[in-house]
Amino acid sequence: MSKGQLQMMIYSILVALIGFGGLIYVFVTQPAYLHASRNGVPYFTPAVINPQGGAPLSPDELVRHYKGVD
């Protein structure tokens, strides 16, 4: 095996380990941006505009309305 092939193999293994480590980190620690409410709405979702009155609604309120909870 030549020096170039060895370097590419080490580089490829390193990139694979970093990628795999990143996936493990995201699934184990659950960053705040992945948390969701009881209705499945992510916490950092912006408000939506009510087309009838133009007032902002929280997405959680909108989901509860269409589920028939409220």
Contacts in CASP RR format, 6 or more apart in sequence:
PFRMAT RR
TARGET T0000
AUTHOR 0000-0000-0000
METHOD contacts of the structure
MODEL  1
MSKGQLQMMIYSILVALIGFGGLIYVFVTQPAYLHASRNGVPYFTPAVIN
PQGGAPLSPDELVRHYKGVD
1 9 0 8 1.000
26 34 0 8 1.000
32 43 0 8 1.000
32 44 0 8 1.000
33 42 0 8 1.000
33 43 0 8 1.000
33 44 0 8 1.000
34 42 0 8 1.000
35 42 0 8 1.000
35 43 0 8 1.000
36 42 0 8 1.000
36 43 0 8 1.000
37 43 0 8 1.000
37 60 0 8 1.000
39 60 0 8 1.000
39 63 0 8 1.000
39 64 0 8 1.000
39 67 0 8 1.000
40 63 0 8 1.000
41 59 0 8 1.000
41 60 0 8 1.000
41 63 0 8 1.000
45 59 0 8 1.000
46 59 0 8 1.000
47 56 0 8 1.000
47 57 0 8 1.000
47 58 0 8 1.000
47 59 0 8 1.000
48 56 0 8 1.000
48 57 0 8 1.000
48 59 0 8 1.000
48 62 0 8 1.000
49 55 0 8 1.000
49 56 0 8 1.000
49 57 0 8 1.000
50 56 0 8 1.000
50 57 0 8 1.000
61 70 0 8 1.000
64 70 0 8 1.000
END
